[in-house]
Amino acid sequence: MRKSFLSAALILATTLTAHAAQADSQSQSDSMNCTEFDKPIITHDYTSAPSDILHPHHLELTRPFAPNAKLKLHICRSDLRINIRPDAKEIKLTVDLDTQSGSYTVADSIQTIRVQPDKGVINLNFPKAAHATVTVTLPMGLNSENEINLGYGDLDFNAIGSAGNREVNVGMGHMQLIVDNDKNYSKMEVNVGMGTLHDHRPGGHDGHIVVSKNYSGTGAGSLQINVGMGSLDIRND
């Protein structure tokens, strides 16, 4: 089993990286590198479609996306919601900025939105003052691979109806994981670098400070949750 190392000590610097001890983690670590002095994004890898809705403080788009597709989602700062629709044949991305975000726009924060039916890369880098909220709705089938990285913010992941290999990394913030008892994974690994774990399911246990737990389930696929600094709540629907 792959082992992750979570670090909260980097908070004293102006960088926080969640999940940073794998040999192939350099690109992931770079994407999780959020500082108070972010440089503006110079290049934007995003081609709009006629159906896209792009306003200064709002983005809404859909793209064809297969249940067995691979997704890499990297967000620097945001509140993030991941919703599963098992019967969906597309991925839907919605971004909203707070009305007090001023001159900050969604377009300025798009680093990469490149989605094909079999794979997708979404990389969004919001300044702190934008107060962004991102919602992603998609299928996660048996052979899918999904990597979700959030540098700072709160993440709600409704994993009911999902399968495949799923890895979720939160650098600093709170995460809520919604499951159907143990039916949404065959194995689940949970790591909290500095914070708390609350498993609200019947028979669930809490953990504090440095937490590492492994669970066996009756579903399909693996689910790995890493929180660098913050809290994780696991709940039944």
Secondary structure, DSSP 8 states (H G I E B T S, - for coil): --------GGGGTT---SS--STT-HHHHHHT---TT-------EE---TT-EEETTEEEEEEE--TT-EEEEEEEE-EEEEEE-TT-SEEEEEEEE-TT-TT--HHHHEEEEEEETTEEEEEE---GGG-EEEEEEE---TT-EEEEEEEES-EEEE-TT--SEEEEEEEEEEEEEEESTTTT-SEEEEEEEEEEEEE-STT--EEEEEEEEEEE-SSSSEEEEEEEEEEEEEEE-
